[in-house]
Amino acid sequence: MTAVVGEPAPSAASAGLPVAGLPVPDLSAEALAAVTAEIASTAGAYDRTGEIPLPGLTAAHRAGLLTATVAPQFGGPGVGQVDMARILIALGEGDASVGLIAANNLGTHQIQGLAASWPPAYYADLLRRSVAGVALANSVRAEPELGAPARGGLPKTTVTRTADGWVLNGRKAYATGGTALAYHVVWVVADEPGGDPERPRVGHVVVPGDLPGITWIDTWDHLGLRASNTHDVEYTNVELPADAFVEIPRGPDGVYRDPAAMASIGLFGHPALYIGVARAARSAFVRYAQERVPTALGRPIATTDRIQAAAGEIDAQIAQAETLLFGVLLRAQSGDTDHLPQLSVLKVQIARSVIAAVNTAVAVLGNPGLSRHLPFERLLRDVLCVRVHPPQEDTALLASGRRLLGL
């Protein structure tokens, strides 16, 4: 794997924000479709090798889609939630791994726009790299022992206060982007003089990906999203400046939640890319049905009632997922907040719909749907990964039920 990194970060005095020259995205339907097609042309190959999908990421960068959420105060277009969803649908339709890496990168930029917490020199460096080419950042939160951070608990990864800054130590899991990450935003516990060991400060540190002491462990051998490079990473005595640490407040339930992160694209950004996967399955199904002419039938299978009904079911499930997604975003955009308590279960319903759409395509085709010579089995593997993004189904349904019952 090849790291996408540049020169060491400049000093804070020379940060020079905002940064000029970021690619300007063309969000017309035609332009997005062209990017989708270019990314899709290499998706199967990178699914097989598991390598970082640099051609797809480069296509997304060239179209300005990797930096579309950079805020105007930093020199970016600062696109809104609706356009953000359209971008991720287009990228997910091309390659779910590219879509996931892009979603995390876009979320990082969006959070920075909501609450500028990065050391200015580091963020300026990330943006300058983004002008020149693909430059990625991602939040690195999960740990092998801890599991999903959304379910509570404290990380074992620590930053220890020194006279000049911090020293980072620990191991993280599921760090999507792997060695392609120019910057990591790492969830940590602060070990500092005078700190309360029973209630330590928890937060994030911003870490340049090319610092000494960072080691990648190739652990990602997954059913889907195989090119996302969601490997483990170990930090050993990584030295950071004093302003690299940003504290996260602790909620009344004892769980640490970053308000900026909770307000970001995470909840509906990830489902959007899987709508793209379902759309790819729909297109592949239509194409196959029109081209497949069994000798016994003597005409395309698209002319049969069974295939037509399946196509209608696929379309209905995608229509449902898209309507839920854009309905949520447009209601929020209009100032309507009545649906906010239902956001988690709406995410669940979108996930159910996209899985049902792809599963229908695979089930009705029989052996061709499971052949690695066709895209359907890859799309099914990828779309199943929508279930792992928080909030997961059991947590969302339990919370919704308790709210509804007044418990």
C-alpha positions in Angstrom: 0.0 0.0 0.0 1.2 3.5 -0.8 0.9 6.3 1.7 -0.7 9.5 0.4 1.4 12.0 2.5 3.3 15.1 1.8 5.9 17.3 3.5 6.0 17.8 7.3 3.3 20.2 8.6 4.4 23.8 8.7 4.5 25.9 11.9 1.4 27.5 13.2 2.7 30.9 12.3 2.8 30.0 8.6 -0.6 28.2 8.5 -2.0 30.6 6.0 -5.7 29.8 6.3 -7.9 30.0 4.2 -6.2 27.9 1.5 -6.9 28.8 -2.2 -7.1 26.4 -5.1 -9.3 23.6 -3.9 -11.1 21.8 -6.8 -14.6 23.2 -7.4 -17.2 20.5 -7.5 -19.7 20.2 -10.4 -22.8 18.7 -8.8 -24.9 18.4 -11.9 -26.5 15.0 -12.5 -24.4 14.5 -15.6 -21.1 15.3 -13.9 -21.8 13.0 -11.0 -22.8 10.2 -13.3 -19.5 10.6 -15.2 -17.6 10.3 -11.9 -19.6 7.2 -10.9 -18.8 5.5 -14.2 -15.1 6.2 -13.9 -14.9 4.9 -10.4 -17.0 1.8 -11.2 -14.6 0.9 -14.0 -11.9 -0.2 -11.4 -14.2 -1.2 -8.4 -14.1 -4.9 -9.2 -10.3 -5.0 -9.5 -9.7 -3.3 -6.2 -12.3 -5.4 -4.5 -10.2 -8.4 -5.5 -6.8 -7.0 -4.5 -7.8 -5.1 -1.4 -5.5 -2.3 -2.3 -6.3 1.3 -1.7 -8.5 2.4 -4.6 -6.4 5.3 -5.7 -7.8 5.6 -9.3 -11.4 6.0 -7.8 -10.2 8.4 -5.1 -8.3 10.4 -7.7 -11.4 10.6 -9.9 -13.4 11.9 -6.8 -10.6 14.4 -6.0 -10.4 15.7 -9.5 -14.2 16.3 -9.5 -13.9 18.2 -6.2 -15.9 15.7 -4.3 -13.4 14.8 -1.5 -13.3 18.5 -0.3 -16.8 19.6 -1.0 -17.5 20.1 2.7 -14.5 22.3 3.4 -16.1 25.4 5.0 -16.0 28.8 3.2 -13.9 30.3 5.9 -11.2 27.8 5.0 -11.5 28.4 1.2 -13.9 25.6 0.4 -17.4 25.4 -1.1 -19.1 24.2 2.1 -21.9 22.2 0.4 -25.0 21.4 2.4 -26.4 18.2 3.6 -28.6 17.5 0.5 -25.7 17.9 -1.9 -23.5 15.9 0.5 -25.9 13.0 0.2 -26.0 13.3 -3.6 -22.2 13.1 -3.7 -22.1 10.0 -1.5 -24.8 8.3 -3.5 -22.7 8.9 -6.6 -19.5 7.7 -5.1 -21.1 4.6 -3.5 -22.7 3.7 -6.8 -19.2 3.7 -8.3 -17.4 1.8 -5.5 -18.6 1.5 -1.9 -15.0 1.5 -0.6 -14.3 4.8 -2.3 -17.6 6.1 -0.9 -16.7 5.1 2.6 -13.3 6.6 2.6 -14.8 9.8 1.1 -17.6 9.9 3.6 -15.2 9.8 6.5 -13.0 12.5 4.9 -15.9 14.8 4.1 -17.2 14.3 7.7 -13.8 15.4 9.1 -13.9 18.6 7.0 -17.5 19.2 8.0 -16.7 18.8 11.7 -13.8 21.2 11.4 -16.2 23.8 9.8 -18.6 23.4 12.7 -16.0 23.6 15.4 -12.5 24.5 14.3 -10.5 22.3 16.7 -7.5 21.3 14.6 -4.1 23.0 15.1 -4.2 25.7 12.3 -1.0 24.5 10.8 -2.1 20.9 10.5 -5.4 21.8 8.9 -3.8 24.2 6.5 -1.3 21.5 5.5 -4.2 19.0 4.9 -5.9 21.6 2.6 -2.7 22.3 0.7 -2.2 18.6 0.1 -5.9 18.5 -1.0 -5.2 21.1 -3.7 -2.3 19.0 -5.1 -4.0 15.6 -5.0 -5.8 13.1 -2.8 -5.3 13.9 0.9 -7.4 12.1 3.4 -8.3 12.3 7.1 -10.5 10.1 9.3 -11.5 9.7 12.9 -9.8 6.7 14.5 -11.9 5.6 17.4 -12.5 1.8 17.8 -10.2 -0.4 19.7 -9.7 -4.2 19.6 -10.8 -4.7 23.3 -13.4 -1.9 23.5 -15.5 -2.6 20.4 -17.9 0.1 19.1 -17.3 3.4 20.9 -21.0 4.3 20.4 -21.9 1.7 23.0 -19.9 3.4 25.7 -16.6 2.8 27.5 -13.3 4.5 27.6 -10.4 4.0 25.2 -7.1 2.5 26.3 -5.2 4.7 24.0 -3.6 7.6 26.0 -1.9 10.9 25.5 0.5 11.7 28.2 1.3 15.4 29.0 4.8 16.4 28.6 6.6 19.8 29.1 6.2 20.5 25.3 3.0 18.7 24.4 1.7 15.2 24.4 2.9 11.6 23.7 0.4 9.2 22.1 0.4 5.4 22.8 -2.2 2.8 22.0 -3.7 0.5 19.3 -6.8 1.3 17.3 -9.0 -0.9 15.1 -11.1 -0.3 12.0 -9.1 2.7 10.9 -10.6 3.2 7.4 -8.2 4.5 4.8 -5.1 2.8 6.2 -1.8 4.2 5.0 -3.6 6.6 2.6 -4.6 8.8 5.6 -2.6 12.0 5.7 -4.1 12.8 9.2 -5.7 10.7 11.9 -8.1 12.2 14.5 -7.5 9.8 17.4 -9.9 9.2 20.3 -7.8 9.1 23.6 -7.8 9.4 27.4 -5.6 12.2 28.8 -2.9 11.2 31.3 -1.9 14.5 32.9 -0.7 15.9 36.2 -3.5 16.7 38.5 -6.0 14.7 36.4 -8.9 12.7 38.0 -8.1 9.0 37.4 -11.8 8.2 38.0 -13.1 10.8 35.6 -10.2 11.5 33.2 -10.4 14.0 30.4 -11.3 12.3 27.1 -10.8 13.8 23.6 -9.2 13.7 20.2 -5.7 14.3 19.1 -4.9 15.3 15.5 -2.0 13.2 14.3 -0.1 13.6 11.0 0.0 10.2 9.3 3.7 10.3 8.6 5.0 10.8 12.1 7.5 8.4 13.6 6.0 5.7 15.8 2.9 4.9 13.7 2.7 1.3 12.6 -0.1 -0.3 10.4 -1.2 -3.9 11.1 -2.9 -5.5 8.1 -6.0 -7.0 9.8 -8.7 -6.1 7.3 -10.0 -9.3 5.6 -13.7 -8.5 5.4 -16.8 -9.7 3.6 -17.4 -6.3 2.1 -15.7 -2.9 1.5 -12.6 -4.9 0.9 -10.7 -2.0 -0.6 -11.4 0.4 2.2 -8.2 -0.6 4.1 -9.9 -0.6 7.5 -6.8 -1.9 9.2 -5.5 -1.7 12.8 -3.0 1.0 13.6 -0.5 1.2 16.6 0.9 4.4 18.0 4.2 4.2 20.0 5.5 7.3 21.7 4.2 9.6 18.9 5.0 13.2 19.9 2.4 15.9 19.4 2.2 19.6 20.1 0.2 21.0 23.0 -2.7 22.2 20.9 -3.3 18.7 19.3 -5.6 17.6 22.1 -9.3 18.7 22.1 -11.5 17.6 25.0 -14.9 15.9 24.5 -17.6 16.6 27.1 -19.2 13.8 29.1 -22.9 13.3 28.9 -25.3 12.6 31.8 -25.3 8.9 30.8 -21.6 8.8 31.3 -20.8 8.5 27.6 -18.4 10.9 25.9 -20.0 12.4 22.8 -18.4 15.0 20.5 -21.2 17.6 19.8 -19.6 18.5 16.5 -19.4 14.8 15.5 -23.0 14.2 16.4 -24.0 17.0 14.1 -22.0 15.8 11.2 -22.9 13.7 8.2 -22.2 10.4 10.0 -25.8 9.4 10.7 -27.0 9.8 7.2 -23.8 10.1 5.2 -23.0 6.4 5.5 -26.6 5.3 4.5 -26.3 7.6 1.5 -23.3 5.7 0.0 -25.2 2.4 0.4 -28.2 3.8 -1.5 -25.5 4.2 -4.2 -24.7 0.5 -3.9 -28.3 -0.4 -4.3 -28.6 1.8 -7.4 -25.6 0.1 -8.9 -27.3 -3.3 -8.3 -30.4 -1.9 -10.0 -28.5 -0.8 -13.1 -26.6 -4.1 -13.3 -29.9 -6.0 -13.0 -31.6 -4.0 -15.8 -28.5 -4.5 -18.0 -28.3 -8.2 -17.4 -32.1 -8.7 -17.8 -32.0 -7.0 -21.2 -28.9 -8.9 -22.5 -29.6 -12.4 -21.2 -31.4 -14.5 -23.8 -31.8 -18.2 -22.7 -32.1 -20.6 -25.6 -35.2 -22.2 -24.1 -36.9 -18.8 -23.9 -35.7 -17.2 -27.1 -36.0 -13.7 -25.9 -34.5 -11.5 -23.1 -35.5 -12.4 -19.6 -36.5 -8.8 -19.2 -39.7 -9.7 -21.1 -40.9 -12.2 -18.3 -43.3 -11.3 -15.6 -40.9 -12.7 -12.9 -38.1 -10.4 -13.9 -40.4 -7.4 -14.3 -41.8 -7.9 -10.8 -38.3 -8.2 -9.3 -37.3 -5.0 -11.1 -40.3 -3.3 -9.6 -39.4 -4.5 -6.1 -35.8 -3.3 -6.5 -37.0 0.1 -7.6 -39.6 0.3 -4.8 -37.0 -0.4 -2.1 -34.6 2.2 -3.6 -37.4 4.8 -3.9 -38.2 4.2 -0.2 -34.6 4.6 0.9 -34.1 7.8 -1.1 -37.4 9.3 0.0 -36.5 8.7 3.7 -33.0 10.1 3.3 -33.9 13.2 1.4 -37.1 13.7 3.5 -35.0 13.8 6.7 -32.5 16.3 5.2 -35.1 18.5 3.6 -37.2 18.6 6.8 -34.2 19.6 8.8 -33.3 22.2 6.2 -36.7 23.8 6.5 -36.4 24.0 10.3 -38.8 21.1 11.0 -37.5 19.2 14.1 -40.5 16.9 14.8 -38.7 13.9 13.2 -35.5 14.3 15.1 -36.3 11.7 17.8 -36.8 9.2 15.0 -33.5 9.7 13.2 -32.0 6.4 14.4 -34.9 4.3 13.3 -35.0 6.1 10.0 -31.4 5.1 9.5 -32.5 1.5 10.3 -35.2 1.6 7.7 -32.9 3.0 5.0 -30.5 0.1 5.8 -33.3 -2.4 5.5 -34.4 -1.0 2.2 -31.0 -1.0 0.5 -30.2 -4.5 1.6 -33.6 -5.7 0.4 -33.0 -4.1 -3.0 -29.7 -5.8 -3.6 -30.8 -9.1 -2.1 -33.8 -9.1 -4.5 -31.5 -8.8 -7.5 -29.2 -11.6 -6.3 -32.0 -13.9 -5.3 -34.0 -13.7 -8.5 -31.0 -14.4 -10.8 -29.9 -17.6 -9.1 -26.3 -18.7 -9.9 -25.4 -15.6 -12.0 -26.3 -13.4 -9.0 -23.6 -15.2 -7.0 -20.9 -15.4 -9.7 -17.8 -13.4 -9.3 -17.9 -12.7 -13.0 -20.8 -10.3 -12.4 -21.0 -7.4 -9.9 -24.0 -8.6 -7.9 -22.2 -10.7 -5.3 -19.7 -7.8 -4.6 -22.6 -5.3 -4.3 -24.4 -7.7 -1.9 -21.3 -8.0 0.2 -20.8 -4.3 0.3 -24.4 -3.3 1.1 -24.5 -5.7 4.1 -21.9 -3.4 5.7 -24.5 -0.7 6.2 -25.5 -2.6 9.4 -22.3 -1.9 11.2 -22.4 1.9 11.2 -23.9 3.3 14.4 -26.5 3.5 15.6 -26.9 -0.3 15.0 -30.3 -1.7 14.6 -30.8 -3.2 18.1 -29.7 0.0 19.8 -31.8 2.2 17.6 -35.0 0.1 18.1 -34.5 -0.2 21.8 -34.0 3.5 22.3 -37.0 4.3 20.0 -39.3 1.8 21.9 -38.3 3.2 25.3 -38.9 6.8 24.1 -42.3 5.8 22.7 -43.4 4.0 25.9 -42.2 6.8 28.1 -39.5 4.8 29.8 
